[in-house]
Amino acid sequence: MKALRKTLQTAAIGTLAFQSLFVGGAAFGADVAPTTQLVKEFRYMDKELDRISLDKTGTPDGTRDGHLSLLIDAGEGTEIKSIAMKTADSTGADTGHGIWVTWKEPNDVGKYLLAVEQDGKTLNNTFKETLGQFKGVNQFELYASDNNSMKEGEYYYLEITTSAGVVKSDITPFVDADTSYAPVIIRQFASVDLTQDKFGSAAAGEDGSMDGHFKLNLAFAQKTKLLSVILRPTDEDGKPASGGIWRTNRAGTGWLLGIMQGGKVVNPEFNKDVTKPVGSFRGNVSFDLYATNNGSIKNGQLYVIEVETQFGTVTSKPIEFGNKNSVFTDNTVFPFKTISFKLNAKDAFVDDKSFKLEVAPFTLNGRTMVPLRFISEAFGAKVGWNQKARKVTIEKGANKIELVIDKKEAVANGEAVLLDSPAIVKNDVTLVPVRFVSESLKMKVFFEEGELFVTDAIQQ
């Protein structure tokens, strides 16, 4: 994870035609049953969130999950029995650094859960014999808990077992994004003193040792769940150092990082429900943090703070404990907006402001369609309309896309692209495929708990 994570994944955008490999395929050398071309796109997205453990969803384990995107075309109907993700080198040769699967036999060892989501709904909360029957184009989000092989230099590929055979995708490289879509800024992080005893190793209260006391000021662009705050010792470059780890109420090893707000304890102990957030906050918030001294908190030691939300994680640069002049500050003005939708609902939000849509977002051919004018006006994009050609032109900064109503051919930043779902008109409202349009304009699109979020965040 980079020392200070910012906003928006920088990935190549466009429809990638990844081919299915069959018996004798040179890239992988494994037996594959004949089948139709299924995988249309497979790529590593980011390593932002901690949603799952090695064998179950909804049970964060203290390590951030690999997040990947999979687009398939199931044709007239295909049962997807299971998906396995494996590691490879840059040539596609298997490296054996990990296997993540949607299904495994009870006696299988060394295989970890690959969680699959569609439109924000999890298809397999744990290992499941079949993911179900699918038809046409389908977009999936994949999550794999890190087994220490989610890092620079690693590549991944899929083996998808269907009712017709096994399909293999091409490889995709690990991406540790320079940017994060978390709508939170660490305004200030600093050490205070080592003179108070307010928290023990697992609960609030005195334990006979003086706590490391820190100040943390955060700014939230919108109402946001604060999932976890983590204190880590580091070196000057922000790389982990020995001395332990302190965390709030999430899973994983370490001591309790106590939080107080306005003199009140926010997290009196580790919560038994590891999915429960610290709380929901908006605007500017100030915390006092207390880390019980395990013998390693001392003047001169460097620390970073990680702030995890349901949208992503931001991290400070190192500060030196006991040095009043060593303070991390970030006075950035929030330069972005975030739109949230729900499928088949006309209610929408731009940051904290609510709006009523004329036409609700809906799914068409596996793509989520949203009102073009609403998205464009919210993000300040320019929209042009050629009545004769029925062509829509959308421009935002240096990015430009051209769509023709009811036509699958489009142009994104000068390159021709074939869409699965063209722009359409419904009740006099033009609707466009949100992921294609937004990502072509360098905006981030993701689902979270049944809501669709689009953000144009660039830096924070």
C-alpha positions as CSV (number, residue, x, y, z in Angstrom):
1,M,0.0,0.0,0.0
2,K,1.4,3.4,-0.9
3,A,2.3,5.8,1.9
4,L,-0.5,8.2,1.1
5,R,-3.4,6.9,-1.0
6,K,-5.4,9.3,-3.0
7,T,-8.4,9.2,-5.2
8,L,-9.4,7.0,-8.2
9,Q,-7.8,3.9,-9.7
10,T,-5.5,4.6,-12.7
11,A,-6.2,1.6,-14.9
12,A,-6.4,1.2,-18.7
13,I,-10.0,1.6,-19.7
14,G,-11.7,-0.1,-22.6
15,T,-13.2,-3.4,-23.6
16,L,-10.6,-6.1,-23.6
17,A,-11.2,-9.2,-25.6
18,F,-9.6,-11.9,-23.5
19,Q,-9.7,-15.2,-25.3
20,S,-10.7,-18.5,-23.9
21,L,-7.9,-21.1,-24.0
22,F,-8.6,-24.7,-25.0
23,V,-6.8,-28.0,-24.9
24,G,-3.1,-27.6,-25.6
25,G,-3.2,-23.8,-24.9
26,A,0.5,-22.7,-24.7
27,A,0.0,-20.1,-22.0
28,F,-1.1,-22.4,-19.2
29,G,-0.6,-26.0,-20.4
30,A,-3.6,-27.5,-18.5
31,D,-6.5,-29.6,-20.0
32,V,-9.4,-27.4,-20.8
33,A,-12.7,-28.6,-22.2
34,P,-14.0,-27.0,-25.4
35,T,-16.5,-24.2,-24.7
36,T,-17.6,-20.9,-26.1
37,Q,-15.7,-17.7,-25.5
38,L,-17.0,-16.6,-22.1
39,V,-14.5,-14.1,-20.6
40,K,-14.8,-10.6,-22.1
41,E,-12.7,-8.8,-19.5
42,F,-10.7,-9.6,-16.4
43,R,-8.6,-7.1,-14.5
44,Y,-7.1,-6.3,-11.1
45,M,-8.8,-3.2,-9.8
46,D,-7.3,-2.3,-6.4
47,K,-6.5,-3.4,-2.9
48,E,-8.6,-1.0,-0.8
49,L,-11.0,-2.9,1.4
50,D,-11.1,-5.7,4.0
51,R,-14.4,-7.4,3.3
52,I,-13.7,-11.1,3.7
53,S,-11.4,-13.7,5.4
54,L,-9.8,-16.6,3.8
55,D,-13.0,-18.7,4.0
56,K,-16.0,-16.4,4.6
57,T,-17.5,-13.1,3.5
58,G,-18.5,-10.5,6.1
59,T,-15.6,-11.5,8.3
60,P,-12.7,-9.1,7.8
61,D,-9.4,-10.5,8.9
62,G,-7.2,-7.5,9.1
63,T,-5.7,-7.7,5.6
64,R,-7.0,-5.8,2.6
65,D,-8.6,-7.9,-0.1
66,G,-7.6,-8.0,-3.8
67,H,-10.5,-6.6,-5.8
68,L,-10.9,-7.8,-9.4
69,S,-13.4,-7.2,-12.1
70,L,-14.9,-9.9,-14.4
71,L,-17.1,-9.4,-17.4
72,I,-18.6,-12.5,-19.1
73,D,-21.0,-13.2,-21.9
74,A,-23.1,-16.3,-21.0
75,G,-24.9,-16.3,-24.3
76,E,-28.3,-18.0,-24.3
77,G,-27.6,-19.5,-20.9
78,T,-24.6,-21.0,-19.0
79,E,-24.3,-22.5,-15.5
80,I,-21.1,-21.2,-13.8
81,K,-20.3,-24.0,-11.4
82,S,-17.1,-22.5,-9.9
83,I,-14.3,-20.0,-10.5
84,A,-10.7,-20.5,-9.4
85,M,-8.1,-17.7,-9.4
86,K,-4.4,-18.6,-9.6
87,T,-1.1,-16.8,-9.7
88,A,1.3,-16.6,-12.7
89,D,4.3,-14.8,-13.9
90,S,4.3,-12.2,-16.7
91,T,4.4,-14.9,-19.3
92,G,1.4,-16.8,-17.9
93,A,3.3,-19.6,-16.3
94,D,1.8,-20.8,-13.1
95,T,3.8,-19.8,-10.0
96,G,1.7,-21.6,-7.3
97,H,1.7,-18.6,-4.9
98,G,-2.0,-19.0,-4.1
99,I,-5.4,-20.5,-5.2
100,W,-8.7,-18.7,-4.5
101,V,-11.9,-20.6,-5.3
102,T,-15.6,-20.3,-5.1
103,W,-15.9,-24.0,-4.3
104,K,-13.6,-26.7,-2.8
105,E,-14.1,-30.2,-1.4
106,P,-14.1,-30.4,2.4
107,N,-10.7,-32.1,2.4
108,D,-9.1,-29.6,0.1
109,V,-6.3,-27.6,1.8
110,G,-4.4,-24.5,0.7
111,K,-7.3,-23.0,-1.1
112,Y,-8.9,-19.7,-0.1
113,L,-12.3,-18.1,-0.8
114,L,-12.9,-16.1,-3.9
115,A,-16.0,-14.1,-3.2
116,V,-18.2,-13.1,-6.1
117,E,-20.6,-10.1,-6.1
118,Q,-23.1,-9.0,-8.7
119,D,-24.8,-5.6,-8.5
120,G,-23.6,-5.4,-4.9
121,K,-25.0,-8.8,-3.9
122,T,-22.7,-11.6,-2.8
123,L,-23.3,-14.8,-4.7
124,N,-21.2,-17.0,-2.4
125,N,-20.9,-16.2,1.3
126,T,-18.5,-19.1,1.6
127,F,-17.5,-22.1,-0.6
128,K,-20.5,-22.9,-2.8
129,E,-21.0,-25.8,-5.3
130,T,-22.4,-23.6,-8.0
131,L,-22.8,-19.8,-8.5
132,G,-25.9,-20.3,-10.6
133,Q,-27.3,-20.0,-14.1
134,F,-26.5,-16.8,-16.1
135,K,-27.6,-15.4,-19.5
136,G,-26.2,-12.7,-21.6
137,V,-23.6,-10.2,-20.4
138,N,-22.8,-10.2,-16.7
139,Q,-20.5,-8.0,-14.6
140,F,-18.9,-9.5,-11.4
141,E,-16.7,-8.1,-8.7
142,L,-14.3,-10.6,-7.2
143,Y,-12.7,-10.3,-3.8
144,A,-9.7,-12.4,-2.5
145,S,-8.2,-12.1,1.0
146,D,-4.5,-11.5,0.8
147,N,-2.3,-14.5,1.6
148,N,0.9,-12.4,1.1
149,S,0.8,-12.8,-2.7
150,M,-1.2,-9.7,-3.4
151,K,1.7,-7.5,-4.3
152,E,3.8,-5.9,-7.0
153,G,5.0,-8.4,-9.6
154,E,2.3,-10.9,-9.2
155,Y,-0.2,-11.8,-12.0
156,Y,-3.5,-13.7,-11.8
157,Y,-5.8,-15.7,-14.1
158,L,-9.1,-17.4,-13.8
159,E,-10.3,-20.9,-14.5
160,I,-14.1,-20.9,-14.8
161,T,-15.9,-24.2,-14.7
162,T,-19.2,-24.1,-16.6
163,S,-21.8,-26.6,-17.7
164,A,-19.9,-26.8,-21.0
165,G,-16.3,-27.1,-19.8
166,V,-13.5,-25.0,-18.4
167,V,-12.5,-21.5,-19.6
168,K,-9.3,-19.7,-18.8
169,S,-8.8,-16.0,-18.9
170,D,-5.7,-14.2,-19.8
171,I,-3.5,-12.8,-17.0
172,T,-3.9,-9.5,-15.2
173,P,-1.2,-7.8,-13.1
174,F,-1.5,-6.8,-9.5
175,V,-2.3,-3.1,-9.1
176,D,-1.5,-1.1,-5.9
177,A,-3.4,2.0,-6.9
178,D,-1.8,5.4,-6.4
179,T,-5.3,6.6,-5.7
180,S,-8.1,5.8,-3.3
181,Y,-11.8,6.7,-3.6
182,A,-12.3,7.2,0.1
183,P,-14.1,10.5,0.7
184,V,-12.0,11.3,3.8
185,I,-8.9,13.4,4.4
186,I,-6.5,13.0,7.3
187,R,-6.3,16.7,8.2
188,Q,-3.8,16.2,11.0
189,F,-2.0,13.4,12.8
190,A,0.4,14.1,15.6
191,S,1.8,12.6,18.8
192,V,0.8,14.2,22.1
193,D,2.4,12.6,25.2
194,L,3.1,9.4,27.1
195,T,1.6,10.5,30.4
196,Q,-1.9,9.1,30.6
197,D,-3.3,5.6,31.3
198,K,-6.8,5.3,29.7
199,F,-6.7,2.0,27.7
200,G,-5.4,-1.5,28.2
201,S,-4.5,-4.0,25.5
202,A,-8.1,-5.0,24.8
203,A,-10.4,-2.6,26.7
204,A,-10.8,0.9,28.1
205,G,-9.4,1.3,31.6
206,E,-6.1,1.5,33.4
207,D,-3.6,-1.3,33.0
208,G,-0.6,0.2,34.8
209,S,1.2,1.5,31.7
210,M,1.2,4.9,30.1
211,D,-0.5,5.1,26.7
212,G,0.9,6.6,23.6
213,H,-1.5,9.6,23.1
214,F,-2.1,10.9,19.5
215,K,-4.3,13.5,17.9
216,L,-6.2,12.7,14.7
217,N,-8.4,15.2,12.8
218,L,-10.4,13.9,9.9
219,A,-12.6,15.6,7.2
220,F,-15.4,13.6,5.6
221,A,-16.9,14.8,2.3
222,Q,-20.1,12.9,2.9
223,K,-21.7,10.7,5.6
224,T,-19.2,7.8,5.8
225,K,-18.7,4.7,7.8
226,L,-15.4,4.6,9.7
227,L,-14.6,1.0,9.6
228,S,-11.2,1.0,11.3
229,V,-8.3,3.1,12.5
230,I,-4.9,1.4,12.6
231,L,-1.7,2.7,14.1
232,R,1.5,1.1,12.8
233,P,5.2,1.7,13.6
234,T,7.3,2.4,10.4
235,D,10.6,3.5,9.1
236,E,11.2,6.8,7.4
237,D,9.7,5.5,4.2
238,G,6.5,4.3,5.8
239,K,7.5,0.7,5.6
240,P,6.4,-1.5,8.6
241,A,8.7,-1.7,11.5
242,S,8.8,-4.0,14.5
243,G,6.9,-2.9,17.7
244,G,3.3,-4.2,17.2
245,I,0.1,-2.8,15.8
246,W,-2.9,-1.1,17.4
247,R,-6.4,-1.2,15.8
248,T,-9.9,-0.2,16.8
249,N,-12.6,-2.8,16.4
250,R,-11.7,-4.8,13.4
251,A,-10.3,-8.3,13.0
252,G,-6.6,-9.1,13.1
253,T,-3.7,-9.3,15.6
254,G,-2.7,-6.3,17.7
255,W,-3.7,-4.2,20.7
256,L,-6.8,-2.0,21.0
257,L,-6.4,1.5,19.7
258,G,-8.7,3.5,22.0
259,I,-10.6,6.4,20.5
260,M,-12.1,9.3,22.5
261,Q,-14.2,12.1,21.1
262,G,-15.0,15.1,23.2
263,G,-13.9,13.2,26.3
264,K,-16.1,10.2,25.6
265,V,-14.9,6.7,24.8
266,V,-16.0,5.7,21.3
267,N,-14.8,2.0,21.4
268,P,-14.6,0.7,24.9
269,E,-13.3,-2.7,23.7
270,F,-12.9,-4.9,20.7
271,N,-16.3,-5.5,19.3
272,K,-17.3,-9.2,18.9
273,D,-18.9,-8.3,15.6
274,V,-15.9,-7.5,13.5
275,T,-18.0,-6.0,10.7
276,K,-19.4,-3.3,13.0
277,P,-17.9,0.1,12.2
278,V,-16.5,2.5,14.7
279,G,-19.3,4.8,13.7
280,S,-20.6,7.0,10.9
281,F,-19.3,10.6,10.6
282,R,-19.5,13.6,8.3
283,G,-17.8,17.0,8.3
284,N,-14.7,17.7,10.4
285,V,-14.1,15.3,13.3
286,S,-11.4,15.3,16.0
287,F,-10.3,12.2,17.9
288,D,-7.8,11.4,20.7
289,L,-6.1,8.1,20.2
290,Y,-4.6,6.0,23.0
291,A,-2.3,3.0,22.4
292,T,-1.3,1.0,25.5
293,N,2.5,1.0,25.7
294,N,3.9,-2.5,25.0
295,G,7.4,-1.2,25.6
296,S,7.8,0.0,22.0
297,I,6.2,3.4,22.2
298,K,8.9,5.9,22.8
299,N,10.3,9.2,21.6
300,G,11.9,8.9,18.2
301,Q,9.8,6.0,16.9
302,L,7.9,6.7,13.7
303,Y,4.2,5.9,13.2
304,V,1.6,6.1,10.4
305,I,-2.2,6.1,10.8
306,E,-4.5,4.2,8.5
307,V,-8.2,5.3,8.2
308,E,-10.4,2.7,6.5
309,T,-13.9,3.5,5.3
310,Q,-16.4,1.5,3.2
311,F,-15.1,3.4,0.2
312,G,-11.4,2.9,0.6
313,T,-8.4,3.6,2.9
314,V,-6.2,6.6,3.4
315,T,-2.8,6.6,5.1
316,S,-0.7,9.4,6.6
317,K,3.0,9.8,6.1
318,P,5.2,8.9,9.1
319,I,5.4,11.2,12.2
320,E,8.0,11.0,14.9
321,F,6.6,10.3,18.4
322,G,7.6,13.0,20.9
323,N,8.7,15.5,18.3
324,K,6.3,18.5,18.4
325,N,7.5,19.6,15.0
326,S,6.7,16.2,13.4
327,V,3.1,16.6,12.4
328,F,1.3,15.2,9.3
329,T,-1.1,17.8,7.8
330,D,-3.2,17.9,4.7
331,N,-5.2,21.0,3.9
332,T,-6.5,19.8,0.6
333,V,-9.9,21.1,-0.4
334,F,-12.2,18.2,-1.5
335,P,-11.9,18.4,-5.3
336,F,-14.4,15.8,-6.1
337,K,-18.1,14.7,-6.0
338,T,-19.7,11.4,-5.4
339,I,-23.0,10.3,-6.8
340,S,-25.0,7.4,-5.3
341,F,-27.9,5.5,-6.9
342,K,-30.0,2.4,-6.2
343,L,-31.2,0.2,-9.0
344,N,-34.9,0.8,-9.9
345,A,-35.1,3.7,-7.5
346,K,-35.5,7.4,-8.5
347,D,-33.8,8.7,-5.3
348,A,-30.2,9.8,-5.9
349,F,-27.5,11.8,-4.0
350,V,-24.7,14.1,-5.0
351,D,-22.6,14.1,-1.9
352,D,-25.1,14.9,0.9
353,K,-27.8,16.5,-1.4
354,S,-30.8,14.4,-2.5
355,F,-32.3,14.5,-6.0
356,K,-35.3,12.8,-7.8
357,L,-34.5,11.2,-11.1
358,E,-37.0,11.2,-14.0
359,V,-36.0,7.6,-14.8
360,A,-34.6,5.2,-12.3
361,P,-31.3,3.3,-13.1
362,F,-31.9,-0.2,-14.3
363,T,-29.9,-3.2,-15.7
364,L,-29.9,-3.9,-19.4
365,N,-27.8,-6.7,-20.9
366,G,-25.7,-6.9,-17.7
367,R,-25.0,-3.2,-17.7
368,T,-26.4,-0.6,-15.3
369,M,-28.0,2.3,-17.2
370,V,-28.2,5.7,-15.7
371,P,-29.6,9.1,-16.9
372,L,-26.9,10.9,-18.9
373,R,-27.8,14.5,-18.1
374,F,-27.9,13.9,-14.4
375,I,-24.4,12.4,-14.3
376,S,-23.0,15.0,-16.7
377,E,-24.4,18.0,-14.8
378,A,-23.3,16.6,-11.4
379,F,-19.7,16.2,-12.6
380,G,-19.5,19.3,-14.8
381,A,-19.1,17.3,-18.0
382,K,-20.1,19.0,-21.3
383,V,-22.8,17.2,-23.3
384,G,-23.3,17.7,-27.0
385,W,-26.2,16.5,-29.1
386,N,-26.4,15.9,-32.9
387,Q,-30.1,15.5,-33.7
388,K,-29.6,14.3,-37.2
389,A,-27.0,11.7,-36.3
390,R,-28.6,11.0,-32.9
391,K,-25.1,11.2,-31.5
392,V,-24.2,12.2,-27.9
393,T,-20.8,13.7,-27.2
394,I,-19.6,13.8,-23.6
395,E,-16.4,15.8,-22.6
396,K,-14.7,16.1,-19.2
397,G,-11.3,17.6,-19.2
398,A,-9.1,15.9,-21.7
399,N,-11.5,12.9,-22.0
400,K,-14.1,12.6,-24.6
401,I,-16.6,9.8,-25.6
402,E,-19.1,9.6,-28.4
403,L,-22.2,7.5,-28.4
404,V,-25.0,7.0,-30.9
405,I,-28.5,6.2,-29.6
406,D,-29.2,2.4,-30.1
407,K,-25.8,1.8,-31.6
408,K,-23.2,-0.5,-30.0
409,E,-20.3,1.3,-31.7
410,A,-18.8,4.0,-29.6
411,V,-15.6,6.1,-29.5
412,A,-13.7,6.6,-26.2
413,N,-10.8,9.1,-26.3
414,G,-10.3,8.5,-30.0
415,E,-10.5,4.7,-29.8
416,A,-13.4,2.6,-31.2
417,V,-15.2,0.5,-28.6
418,L,-17.9,-2.1,-29.0
419,L,-20.5,-1.8,-26.2
420,D,-22.7,-4.6,-24.8
421,S,-25.5,-2.1,-24.1
422,P,-25.8,1.1,-26.3
423,A,-27.2,4.4,-25.1
424,I,-31.0,4.4,-25.2
425,V,-33.9,6.8,-24.8
426,K,-36.6,6.0,-22.3
427,N,-39.5,8.4,-21.5
428,D,-37.5,11.2,-23.3
429,V,-34.5,10.6,-21.1
430,T,-31.2,9.4,-22.5
431,L,-29.6,6.6,-20.5
432,V,-26.1,5.4,-20.8
433,P,-24.1,2.4,-19.4
434,V,-22.6,4.0,-16.3
435,R,-19.4,1.9,-16.0
436,F,-18.3,2.5,-19.6
437,V,-19.1,6.2,-19.6
438,S,-17.7,6.9,-16.1
439,E,-14.5,5.0,-16.4
440,S,-13.9,6.4,-19.9
441,L,-14.0,9.8,-18.3
442,K,-11.6,8.6,-15.6
443,M,-14.2,8.3,-12.9
444,K,-14.5,5.4,-10.4
445,V,-17.6,3.2,-10.3
446,F,-18.3,0.6,-7.5
447,F,-21.1,-1.1,-5.6
448,E,-21.4,-1.1,-1.8
449,E,-24.3,-2.6,0.1
450,G,-26.7,-2.4,-2.8
451,E,-25.8,1.2,-3.8
452,L,-23.9,2.2,-6.9
453,F,-21.3,5.0,-6.4
454,V,-19.6,7.1,-9.0
455,T,-16.9,9.5,-8.0
456,D,-14.7,11.9,-10.0
457,A,-12.2,12.1,-7.3
458,I,-8.6,12.8,-8.5
459,Q,-6.6,13.7,-5.4
460,Q,-6.9,14.2,-1.7
